[in-house]
């Protein structure tokens, strides 16, 4: 779905801080939205979370660095980090090229499924960025 000049996918949830979450069973794949990567512009570095790290919903777990700024990436759900996208260490620009695909940042094993209800739906996230 296009919202102005931004792409918003309908098969995921979103956060107020512009992360997306795709849930498959107990695993949540997390990245930043098309809106966020366009605001950051050219991404030049990524600090990934440690595998095995326990995180809480809303906790800062990674950092994306662009030529413009560094931005914290927040965990949209509580869980354990089970995978981090190592490709981003050598190719951080994957986040700019393919934010919803090859540019994913980390995967979590969800510990509290009820938190999903606190995330934004595609419609709510679209309303949030529509004015931009």
Secondary structure, DSSP 8 states (H G I E B T S, - for coil): -EETTEE--TTSEE-TTSEEEEEETTEEEEEE-HHHHHHH-SEEEEE---TT-EE-TT-EEEEEEESS-EEEEE-SS-EEEEEE-THHHH-TTHHHH-TTTTT--EEEEES-GGGGGGSB-HHHHHHHHHT-
